[in-house]
Amino acid sequence: MNIFQKYSAILLLSMNLSVGVVAAECDKTNLAVQVLGSGGPIADDERASSGYLIWHNNKSIALVDMGGGVFQRFGEAQGKIEDLELIGITHFHTDHVADLPALLKSGFFINRKDSLLISGPAGGSRFPGLIEFMDALFNPKSGAFRYLSGYLSGKGGLFKTELLEVDNKSEQPTSVLKEDGLKVSSVGVNHWAIPTVGYLVEINGKKIAFSGDQNGDNPAFLKLIQGADILFMAHAVPEKADRVAGRLHASPSVIGKLANEAKVKRLVLSHFMKRSLDTLDENIKIIEKNYSGIIELAEDLECFNLN
Ligand SMILES: [Zn+2]
């Protein structure tokens, strides 16, 4: 029995279908998180980069991250731009945001009228904040995609985006969205010098947490996600990571401790890279030493049902 058969509850995987094309039974009518991208920044793993889609009452209501390949997976998942209430970006590494302009452009053809809320971190070090990032894309004079400047102004038949920057240095979570039984909060996480935030989505009495990329040492995030029903956690490095990778990402032992201290019920490992997949069996054993809850492994298009 291989590692995915052992830890993933998905029957399709045990049938040896290839990674990246399986679509698990998805309880879209109730509440589910569908993984749109379970990979990292390298195009060697048949996985899209980071992206997660939340389904509620048959609607694709929120997206967390839009890394390369997520544009295609969003279509494969049959997500609808007109149903989105939020796109939450964790940080401005390409594997978390590169497909955002492509998805917005796609929205032109479905004629969405309502504005769309996008959240992301404020800027810092060599990275822009959300507002500067969007300006670099869509500024009418200098933006790379200036022909789509209507996404900033709401003109030209394009829907307007509402931009909300999260202060990633604050210990207090930012309230991103609160409406109709849906509450989204965000707080900074430590991804070395890259301004990064994690998210907690509360809906239907369930708490869904997204780690973003992080080294796992921010107590404010630990506090925010206490008792979460499910945590989607980046697993990008093995236990013995080099110094740089170790500053950027949580090791398996740190992941296990974080999940344990946060008392999350289910831990979904995602954002795999070759270096974490190569020793996955060993990594999971290390996590299990620190965390006794349910451990699951993300695949592109896989659904994690919450009812
Ligand atoms: Zn990153």
Boltz pocket constraint, residues with backbone or C-beta under 6 A from the ligand:
constraints:
  - pocket:
      binder: B
      contacts: [[A, 91], [A, 93], [A, 191], [A, 194], [A, 213]]
      max_distance: 6.0
